[in-house]
Amino acid sequence: MHYLMDTFLCIEVFYADENKAKEVVEKAFREAVRIEGVLTRFKDESEVCRVNNYSFGKPCVITKELANLISNCIEFSRKTSGAFDITV
């Protein structure tokens, strides 16, 4: 279990090969940590925090990964008539 994005993340894998299961879980946690580094609003060094805190009223260069995520979120919001709201 790890504490990420202001919550606890627990990953369980059921696999006959215990070493492979541990490897997969470790890889998943590394990816979660990487994603947190980009998306969390709780750490000043994250890209989302930087955009939220320092780009008000002026253009901000963002990574393609974040741009794609924002684009997808806008599309989900449209498809759900606003039930999904990226700004919440």
Secondary structure, DSSP 4 states (H G I P E B T S, - for coil): -EEETTEEE------S-HHHHHHHHHHHHHHHHHHHHHH-SSSTTSHHHHHHHH-TTS-----HHHHHHHHHHHHHHHHTTTSS-TT-
